[in-house]
Amino acid sequence: MAGAGPNGRPSSVRGATRAEDVDDGYPGRDLGLPETGPGSVASAPLRLGQFVLDLLVGGLVAAAFSFPAPPELSLVVWAVLVTVPVAVIGQTPAMVVTGMRVLRVDGAERVGPWALARTVSLFFVIPAAIMDRDGRGLHDRVSRTVVVRTR
C-alpha cells in the first residue's frame, strides 16, 4: 500500500521515494544561504559569463601594455586581476559588474591566500565545471569558498 511522502505526495509501494521527495534542497541550503536574491549561490551561467568577461578584461589590459604587438602575457594579467581582488575584497572586476562575490564558507572576512589556490585550479578549467549540489566547483571547495549573488 502506498503511503504519503514528506511533501504529502504519494510515495511508491515499496517505500522508495521519488527524486523530488528526496532532493527538496536548493544550491547553498547546506551552507545556510538563502534560496534566491542577495546572498544566494550564483548560477553556473552567470558564473560562466563572469569568467569570460574577466578573460576579456585581462586580454584588454595585457593588450594595452603590449600594443601594437599581440598580448603575450594575457593569462598572467588575468591571474593577477582575479587573484589579488578576490584575496582582498572578494570580487574580480567582472564580479562587480555581474553582481557576485566570493565568500569563505567558514565565515572568515577575507578570502586571503586561498584566492591563489582558487586561481591555480581555474587554470585547468575542469575543476570549475565539476560542481556539487551547493553550486560549488572543485576550485571553490579547494579554496573553501562559495560564489554568491550581491543583488
C-alpha positions as a LaTeX table, in Angstrom:
\begin{tabular}{lrrr}
\hline
Residue & $x$ (\AA) & $y$ (\AA) & $z$ (\AA) \\
\hline
Met1 & 0.00 & 0.00 & 0.00 \\
Ala2 & 1.33 & 3.43 & $-0.91$ \\
Gly3 & 1.88 & 6.00 & 1.82 \\
Ala4 & 2.33 & 9.74 & 1.70 \\
Gly5 & 5.83 & 11.12 & 1.14 \\
Pro6 & 7.31 & 14.04 & 3.08 \\
Asn7 & 5.56 & 16.54 & 0.80 \\
Gly8 & 2.17 & 14.91 & 1.11 \\
Arg9 & 2.68 & 13.29 & $-2.29$ \\
Pro10 & 2.29 & 9.55 & $-2.56$ \\
Ser11 & 5.49 & 7.53 & $-2.36$ \\
Ser12 & 5.98 & 4.27 & $-4.22$ \\
Val13 & 4.59 & 0.99 & $-2.95$ \\
Arg14 & 7.98 & $-0.39$ & $-1.90$ \\
Gly15 & 8.85 & 2.59 & 0.29 \\
Ala16 & 11.25 & 4.28 & $-2.11$ \\
Thr17 & 10.61 & 7.96 & $-2.62$ \\
Arg18 & 10.50 & 9.94 & $-5.81$ \\
Ala19 & 13.52 & 12.09 & $-6.70$ \\
Glu20 & 11.71 & 15.32 & $-5.90$ \\
Asp21 & 10.81 & 13.94 & $-2.45$ \\
Val22 & 14.47 & 13.23 & $-1.70$ \\
Asp23 & 16.00 & 16.46 & $-3.02$ \\
Asp24 & 13.88 & 19.29 & $-1.68$ \\
Gly25 & 17.01 & 21.42 & $-1.22$ \\
Tyr26 & 18.49 & 24.17 & $-3.32$ \\
Pro27 & 22.09 & 25.16 & $-4.00$ \\
Gly28 & 23.54 & 26.70 & $-0.86$ \\
Arg29 & 20.98 & 25.30 & 1.58 \\
Asp30 & 23.60 & 23.18 & 3.30 \\
Leu31 & 25.76 & 26.30 & 3.68 \\
Gly32 & 22.95 & 28.30 & 5.28 \\
Leu33 & 22.47 & 30.57 & 2.27 \\
Pro34 & 19.11 & 31.87 & 1.02 \\
Glu35 & 17.45 & 30.22 & $-1.96$ \\
Thr36 & 17.16 & 33.42 & $-4.03$ \\
Gly37 & 18.26 & 37.02 & $-4.04$ \\
Pro38 & 21.35 & 38.59 & $-2.46$ \\
Gly39 & 23.47 & 36.01 & $-0.66$ \\
Ser40 & 22.17 & 33.08 & $-2.72$ \\
Val41 & 24.55 & 30.90 & $-4.74$ \\
Ala42 & 25.33 & 32.39 & $-8.15$ \\
Ser43 & 24.12 & 30.26 & $-11.07$ \\
Ala44 & 26.51 & 28.43 & $-13.39$ \\
Pro45 & 25.53 & 30.53 & $-16.47$ \\
Leu46 & 26.13 & 33.76 & $-14.54$ \\
Arg47 & 29.50 & 32.49 & $-13.34$ \\
Leu48 & 30.47 & 31.42 & $-16.86$ \\
Gly49 & 29.64 & 34.89 & $-18.17$ \\
Gln50 & 31.71 & 36.45 & $-15.39$ \\
Phe51 & 34.64 & 34.15 & $-16.21$ \\
Val52 & 34.56 & 35.10 & $-19.90$ \\
Leu53 & 34.27 & 38.79 & $-19.02$ \\
Asp54 & 37.29 & 38.53 & $-16.71$ \\
Leu55 & 39.25 & 36.85 & $-19.52$ \\
Leu56 & 38.33 & 39.69 & $-21.87$ \\
Val57 & 39.36 & 42.32 & $-19.31$ \\
Gly58 & 42.67 & 40.51 & $-18.78$ \\
Gly59 & 43.26 & 40.39 & $-22.53$ \\
Leu60 & 42.45 & 44.08 & $-22.96$ \\
Val61 & 44.75 & 45.12 & $-20.10$ \\
Ala62 & 47.55 & 42.94 & $-21.49$ \\
Ala63 & 46.97 & 44.40 & $-24.97$ \\
Ala64 & 47.21 & 47.93 & $-23.57$ \\
Phe65 & 50.68 & 47.15 & $-22.22$ \\
Ser66 & 51.94 & 45.36 & $-25.33$ \\
Phe67 & 50.29 & 47.40 & $-28.11$ \\
Pro68 & 50.89 & 47.21 & $-31.08$ \\
Ala69 & 52.24 & 43.66 & $-30.58$ \\
Pro70 & 49.69 & 40.99 & $-29.62$ \\
Pro71 & 49.34 & 40.43 & $-25.87$ \\
Glu72 & 51.56 & 37.53 & $-24.87$ \\
Leu73 & 51.00 & 37.71 & $-21.13$ \\
Ser74 & 47.20 & 37.69 & $-21.13$ \\
Leu75 & 46.89 & 34.73 & $-18.76$ \\
Val76 & 49.36 & 36.25 & $-16.32$ \\
Val77 & 47.46 & 39.54 & $-16.33$ \\
Trp78 & 44.18 & 37.62 & $-15.92$ \\
Ala79 & 45.61 & 35.65 & $-12.98$ \\
Val80 & 46.67 & 38.85 & $-11.22$ \\
Leu81 & 43.31 & 40.55 & $-11.97$ \\
Val82 & 41.49 & 37.57 & $-10.50$ \\
Thr83 & 43.72 & 36.65 & $-7.55$ \\
Val84 & 44.51 & 39.98 & $-5.93$ \\
Pro85 & 41.00 & 41.49 & $-5.88$ \\
Val86 & 39.41 & 38.22 & $-4.71$ \\
Ala87 & 42.01 & 37.90 & $-1.93$ \\
Val88 & 41.44 & 41.46 & $-0.73$ \\
Ile89 & 37.80 & 42.40 & $-1.48$ \\
Gly90 & 36.24 & 39.12 & $-2.66$ \\
Gln91 & 35.39 & 40.32 & $-6.18$ \\
Thr92 & 37.00 & 40.42 & $-9.59$ \\
Pro93 & 36.22 & 43.36 & $-11.90$ \\
Ala94 & 33.66 & 41.23 & $-13.75$ \\
Met95 & 32.06 & 40.10 & $-10.47$ \\
Val96 & 31.41 & 43.72 & $-9.58$ \\
Val97 & 29.65 & 44.20 & $-12.94$ \\
Thr98 & 27.68 & 40.93 & $-12.77$ \\
Gly99 & 26.72 & 41.25 & $-9.10$ \\
Met100 & 28.68 & 38.43 & $-7.49$ \\
Arg101 & 31.13 & 37.96 & $-4.64$ \\
Val102 & 33.39 & 35.20 & $-3.33$ \\
Leu103 & 32.86 & 34.33 & 0.35 \\
Arg104 & 34.66 & 31.95 & 2.66 \\
Val105 & 32.32 & 29.22 & 3.88 \\
Asp106 & 33.89 & 29.32 & 7.34 \\
Gly107 & 32.78 & 32.93 & 7.79 \\
Ala108 & 36.25 & 34.50 & 7.55 \\
Glu109 & 36.13 & 38.11 & 6.42 \\
Arg110 & 38.60 & 37.78 & 3.52 \\
Val111 & 39.43 & 35.02 & 1.08 \\
Gly112 & 43.12 & 35.84 & 1.53 \\
Pro113 & 45.74 & 33.38 & 0.27 \\
Trp114 & 43.02 & 30.89 & $-0.68$ \\
Ala115 & 42.43 & 33.10 & $-3.72$ \\
Leu116 & 45.71 & 31.82 & $-5.17$ \\
Ala117 & 44.62 & 28.18 & $-4.80$ \\
Arg118 & 41.32 & 29.12 & $-6.43$ \\
Thr119 & 43.03 & 30.80 & $-9.41$ \\
Val120 & 45.53 & 27.97 & $-9.92$ \\
Ser121 & 42.61 & 25.50 & $-10.01$ \\
Leu122 & 40.83 & 27.67 & $-12.58$ \\
Phe123 & 43.80 & 27.39 & $-14.97$ \\
Phe124 & 42.77 & 23.77 & $-15.50$ \\
Val125 & 39.10 & 24.74 & $-16.27$ \\
Ile126 & 37.77 & 21.23 & $-15.48$ \\
Pro127 & 37.64 & 21.80 & $-11.68$ \\
Ala128 & 35.26 & 24.72 & $-12.27$ \\
Ala129 & 32.96 & 22.51 & $-14.34$ \\
Ile130 & 32.61 & 19.82 & $-11.66$ \\
Met131 & 30.00 & 21.26 & $-9.29$ \\
Asp132 & 28.49 & 19.86 & $-6.12$ \\
Arg133 & 24.88 & 20.20 & $-5.01$ \\
Asp134 & 25.66 & 23.55 & $-3.39$ \\
Gly135 & 26.79 & 25.02 & $-6.73$ \\
Arg136 & 30.47 & 24.99 & $-5.80$ \\
Gly137 & 33.13 & 23.90 & $-8.28$ \\
Leu138 & 36.13 & 21.93 & $-7.14$ \\
His139 & 38.13 & 25.17 & $-7.18$ \\
Asp140 & 35.63 & 26.60 & $-4.68$ \\
Arg141 & 35.87 & 23.55 & $-2.47$ \\
Val142 & 39.68 & 23.60 & $-2.52$ \\
Ser143 & 39.68 & 27.28 & $-1.54$ \\
Arg144 & 36.82 & 26.87 & 0.98 \\
Thr145 & 34.71 & 29.45 & $-0.83$ \\
Val146 & 31.32 & 29.94 & $-2.45$ \\
Val147 & 30.27 & 32.48 & $-5.08$ \\
Val148 & 27.11 & 34.35 & $-4.12$ \\
Arg149 & 24.94 & 37.00 & $-5.70$ \\
Thr150 & 25.19 & 40.53 & $-4.35$ \\
Arg151 & 21.93 & 41.76 & $-5.87$ \\
\hline
\end{tabular}
